[in-house]
């Protein structure tokens, strides 16, 4: 399995903004060029739950 790309502060800020705007996780995944599961995991890690798939 390939090593996952780390999350930059900029990427986390973008993720928070998209979550605040209620953008679906699938769209976040495409915009951030990361797997859906990685986006969901990071949202959970930073305490942003309840974002739509």
C-alpha positions in Angstrom: 0.0 0.0 0.0 1.3 3.5 -0.9 2.1 5.9 1.9 -0.7 8.5 2.2 0.1 12.2 1.6 0.2 14.2 4.8 -2.3 17.0 5.5 -1.0 20.5 5.1 -2.4 23.4 7.2 -3.8 24.8 3.9 -5.6 21.6 3.1 -7.0 21.4 6.6 -8.2 25.0 6.3 -9.9 24.2 3.0 -11.5 21.2 4.6 -12.9 23.2 7.5 -14.3 25.9 5.1 -16.0 23.2 2.9 -17.4 21.6 6.0 -18.7 24.9 7.2 -20.4 25.4 3.8 -21.9 21.9 4.1 -20.2 20.7 0.9 -20.6 16.9 0.6 -17.6 14.7 1.4 -17.5 13.3 -2.1 -17.0 16.8 -3.5 -14.4 17.6 -0.8 -12.6 14.5 -1.8 -12.5 15.6 -5.5 -11.4 19.1 -4.6 -8.7 18.0 -2.2 -7.6 15.0 -4.5 -7.9 12.6 -1.6 -9.9 9.4 -1.1 -13.3 9.8 0.5 -12.3 7.7 3.5 -9.2 9.9 4.1 -11.4 13.0 4.1 -13.9 11.4 6.5 -11.1 10.3 8.8 -9.6 13.8 8.9 -13.0 15.4 9.6 -13.5 13.0 12.5 -10.0 13.6 13.8 -10.5 17.4 13.8 -14.0 17.0 15.4 -16.1 17.9 12.4 -18.8 15.3 12.2 -22.2 15.3 10.6 -21.0 16.4 7.2 -23.1 14.8 4.5 -21.6 12.1 2.2 
